[in-house]
Amino acid sequence: MEETTLWSFPHRGNWATHSGKYRGNWSPYVPRNLILRYSREKDWVLDPFLGSGTTLIEAKLLGRNAIGVDINEASVKLSNANLKFPYKISSKIFTRQGDARNLHFIKTESINLICTHPPYANIISYSSDQENDISNFEYVPFLTAIEGAAKEFFRVLKKDGICAYMIGDIRKHGRLFPLGMDSMQKFLNSGFVLKEIIIKEQHNCLSTSYWMNQERKFLMLAHEYIFVLEKGKSSENG
């Protein structure tokens, strides 16, 4: 368990079926810490940007019930394959193809913890044929989509529930875009209250070795944010 707001995991973790083959997936140490700190056994955990299933694998290992949603059918199939390992603790684990902005199949105030790692505004494309895949959205439309997702997250979370997500800033043509803080503001606009800002040191990034050997006039981005937000009584809308 991490005890400060600075997290660093040089070795990403490869227990169970975890691997770094799915580009952009997060180290399992991150959801493990978040699940242990902000939920209890048999609680319901939601990952609305499922990817390769890292969060749900950890939920299964830690005895939580979980729902994973992804716009891409291939990601859902990959996650289902990664979740097929025997384990002594019985959990209810479900996956479904769907849009994080429309979780109509999840009851209002039924989720204890949202633990997720969304894509970053047209940095890594996860599909070529899904018009609602926000990994392909440019900066402003991406933030609009994130706000739509945040409102839906607020709806499905129980009162005093926690939403934790990891995201980083991006740079294009030498210009820095503060995606972390801009996305956080969308969650605050949706009614959430900020509980923690965690800085995670970035390791094993594929582009690092390339840029380290290039002449450049900017600093290398070496951090990501983990925002922990709460749906508390003081954050209720209306």
Wavefront OBJ file of the C-alpha trace (Angstrom):
o trace
v 0.000 0.000 0.000
v 1.345 3.388 -1.010
v 1.275 5.976 1.786
v 2.098 9.229 -0.023
v 0.875 11.116 -3.089
v 3.968 10.126 -5.103
v 3.811 6.651 -6.671
v 6.498 4.910 -8.686
v 6.483 1.334 -10.011
v 9.607 0.674 -12.122
v 8.559 -2.961 -12.555
v 5.012 -2.857 -13.914
v 3.921 -6.206 -12.400
v 3.278 -9.499 -14.191
v 1.393 -11.709 -11.735
v -1.812 -13.575 -12.701
v -2.415 -12.805 -16.401
v -1.054 -9.234 -16.333
v 1.270 -8.133 -19.123
v 2.332 -4.933 -20.833
v 1.493 -6.158 -24.332
v -1.670 -4.067 -24.574
v -0.347 -0.622 -25.382
v -1.216 2.038 -22.846
v -2.544 -0.244 -20.112
v -1.646 0.722 -16.571
v 0.527 -1.084 -14.075
v -1.613 -3.423 -11.934
v -0.018 -1.852 -8.863
v -2.204 1.218 -9.488
v -5.669 -0.408 -9.412
v -4.487 -2.757 -6.649
v -3.661 0.209 -4.423
v -6.885 2.011 -5.305
v -9.106 -1.042 -4.795
v -7.506 -1.912 -1.462
v -7.749 1.632 -0.134
v -11.180 2.648 -1.386
v -13.274 -0.533 -1.343
v -14.014 -3.642 0.686
v -14.555 -7.280 -0.241
v -17.802 -7.855 -2.177
v -18.061 -4.167 -3.085
v -18.854 -3.365 -6.716
v -16.003 -1.936 -8.806
v -16.553 -0.442 -12.260
v -13.993 0.112 -15.005
v -15.744 1.950 -17.873
v -12.564 1.965 -20.007
v -11.828 -1.746 -19.684
v -8.917 -2.122 -22.101
v -7.174 -5.436 -21.480
v -8.892 -6.024 -18.128
v -6.192 -4.996 -15.640
v -8.655 -3.504 -13.144
v -11.013 -6.479 -13.291
v -8.161 -8.937 -12.815
v -7.226 -7.105 -9.629
v -10.865 -6.979 -8.519
v -11.086 -10.748 -8.947
v -7.849 -11.319 -7.017
v -9.024 -9.038 -4.194
v -12.516 -10.479 -3.814
v -14.478 -7.575 -5.269
v -17.386 -7.813 -7.678
v -16.730 -5.928 -10.886
v -18.143 -4.646 -14.155
v -15.948 -3.751 -17.130
v -17.159 -1.752 -20.127
v -15.358 -0.871 -23.352
v -16.489 0.584 -26.668
v -14.260 -1.897 -28.526
v -15.404 -5.468 -28.900
v -11.791 -6.649 -29.268
v -10.927 -5.225 -25.837
v -13.877 -7.009 -24.239
v -12.819 -10.312 -25.821
v -9.203 -9.835 -24.691
v -10.318 -9.005 -21.158
v -12.526 -12.085 -21.031
v -9.541 -14.220 -22.012
v -7.318 -12.564 -19.391
v -9.958 -13.134 -16.691
v -10.016 -16.882 -17.273
v -7.809 -18.023 -14.413
v -8.859 -20.070 -11.387
v -8.936 -18.341 -8.023
v -10.157 -19.411 -4.598
v -12.117 -16.215 -3.856
v -15.486 -16.095 -5.599
v -16.392 -12.784 -7.244
v -19.045 -11.733 -9.718
v -17.258 -10.407 -12.791
v -19.067 -9.028 -15.844
v -17.872 -7.425 -19.077
v -19.868 -5.635 -21.728
v -19.324 -3.646 -24.884
v -20.655 -0.129 -24.377
v -20.012 3.604 -24.216
v -18.759 5.082 -20.928
v -21.114 8.023 -21.508
v -24.185 5.770 -21.495
v -24.183 3.150 -18.735
v -27.959 2.664 -18.803
v -27.555 -1.012 -17.909
v -26.058 -0.083 -14.510
v -28.474 0.984 -11.783
v -28.253 4.443 -10.243
v -26.156 4.507 -7.038
v -25.120 0.850 -7.309
v -21.309 1.140 -7.631
v -18.875 1.559 -4.728
v -15.706 2.393 -6.693
v -14.914 3.487 -10.228
v -11.307 2.649 -11.031
v -10.230 3.396 -14.577
v -7.565 4.565 -17.010
v -9.154 6.388 -19.962
v -7.356 6.987 -23.275
v -5.546 10.246 -23.944
v -7.090 12.506 -26.643
v -5.915 11.002 -29.951
v -2.543 9.744 -28.706
v -3.103 5.982 -29.001
v -5.923 4.889 -31.300
v -7.713 1.754 -30.147
v -10.051 1.398 -33.121
v -10.550 2.531 -36.704
v -14.262 1.805 -37.105
v -15.852 3.047 -33.872
v -17.093 6.619 -34.236
v -17.753 6.837 -30.474
v -14.252 5.689 -29.499
v -12.928 8.744 -27.654
v -9.318 7.582 -28.103
v -9.671 9.071 -31.600
v -11.120 12.408 -30.446
v -9.145 15.642 -30.646
v -8.541 17.658 -27.487
v -11.730 19.713 -27.100
v -14.170 16.979 -28.237
v -12.310 14.562 -25.942
v -12.885 16.818 -22.929
v -16.559 17.165 -23.853
v -16.812 13.364 -23.984
v -15.034 13.024 -20.630
v -17.547 15.392 -19.059
v -20.376 13.243 -20.424
v -18.738 10.171 -18.932
v -18.168 11.935 -15.595
v -21.881 12.745 -15.308
v -22.728 9.097 -15.887
v -20.110 8.002 -13.336
v -21.677 10.368 -10.817
v -25.068 8.780 -11.417
v -24.013 5.144 -10.946
v -21.841 5.774 -7.866
v -23.311 5.319 -4.417
v -23.287 8.307 -2.080
v -19.763 8.658 -0.664
v -18.522 6.428 -3.501
v -15.086 7.014 -5.029
v -14.082 7.650 -8.626
v -10.345 7.229 -9.264
v -8.802 7.608 -12.694
v -5.327 7.999 -14.153
v -4.485 10.350 -17.002
v -1.478 12.299 -18.248
v -0.770 15.544 -20.038
v 0.065 15.467 -23.741
v 2.349 17.366 -26.074
v 1.764 18.022 -29.767
v 4.071 20.004 -32.063
v 5.984 21.213 -29.025
v 2.886 22.560 -27.291
v 1.833 21.188 -23.909
v -1.852 20.403 -23.354
v -2.779 20.067 -19.637
v -5.123 17.146 -20.152
v -4.855 16.079 -16.525
v -6.114 19.288 -14.937
v -8.568 20.035 -17.740
v -10.168 16.600 -17.387
v -10.271 16.913 -13.597
v -12.242 20.143 -13.956
v -14.856 18.273 -15.986
v -15.346 15.895 -13.051
v -15.655 18.804 -10.631
v -18.208 20.404 -12.967
v -20.181 17.154 -12.773
v -20.526 17.316 -8.996
v -17.510 15.421 -7.697
v -15.364 16.629 -4.804
v -11.589 16.271 -5.113
v -10.072 13.975 -2.486
v -6.493 13.331 -3.697
v -4.108 14.212 -6.519
v -1.465 11.506 -6.851
v 1.580 11.914 -9.075
v 2.713 8.668 -10.686
v 6.199 8.491 -12.161
v 6.064 7.187 -15.703
v 8.119 4.111 -16.617
v 8.397 1.855 -19.661
v 6.940 4.389 -22.102
v 7.668 3.351 -25.697
v 8.285 6.897 -26.907
v 10.839 7.734 -24.199
v 13.832 6.060 -25.864
v 13.007 7.751 -29.168
v 12.768 11.271 -27.760
v 15.811 10.853 -25.504
v 17.904 10.510 -28.659
v 16.358 13.485 -30.469
v 17.311 17.129 -30.368
v 14.394 18.836 -28.647
v 13.472 22.109 -26.984
v 11.106 20.718 -24.388
v 11.224 18.610 -21.230
v 10.229 14.960 -21.323
v 6.872 14.274 -19.696
v 7.655 11.801 -16.917
v 4.507 11.858 -14.794
v 0.830 11.029 -14.865
v -1.959 12.018 -12.485
v -4.244 9.799 -10.467
v -7.270 11.827 -9.422
v -9.359 10.492 -6.555
v -12.798 12.089 -6.408
v -15.729 11.528 -4.088
v -19.479 11.632 -4.508
v -20.221 13.029 -1.076
v -23.161 14.799 0.478
v -21.567 18.164 -0.250
v -21.226 17.267 -3.928
v -24.854 16.409 -4.666
v -26.279 18.177 -7.715
v -29.594 19.967 -7.628
l 1 2 3 4 5 6 7 8 9 10 11 12 13 14 15 16 17 18 19 20 21 22 23 24 25 26 27 28 29 30 31 32 33 34 35 36 37 38 39 40 41 42 43 44 45 46 47 48 49 50 51 52 53 54 55 56 57 58 59 60 61 62 63 64 65 66 67 68 69 70 71 72 73 74 75 76 77 78 79 80 81 82 83 84 85 86 87 88 89 90 91 92 93 94 95 96 97 98 99 100 101 102 103 104 105 106 107 108 109 110 111 112 113 114 115 116 117 118 119 120 121 122 123 124 125 126 127 128 129 130 131 132 133 134 135 136 137 138 139 140 141 142 143 144 145 146 147 148 149 150 151 152 153 154 155 156 157 158 159 160 161 162 163 164 165 166 167 168 169 170 171 172 173 174 175 176 177 178 179 180 181 182 183 184 185 186 187 188 189 190 191 192 193 194 195 196 197 198 199 200 201 202 203 204 205 206 207 208 209 210 211 212 213 214 215 216 217 218 219 220 221 222 223 224 225 226 227 228 229 230 231 232 233 234 235 236 237 238
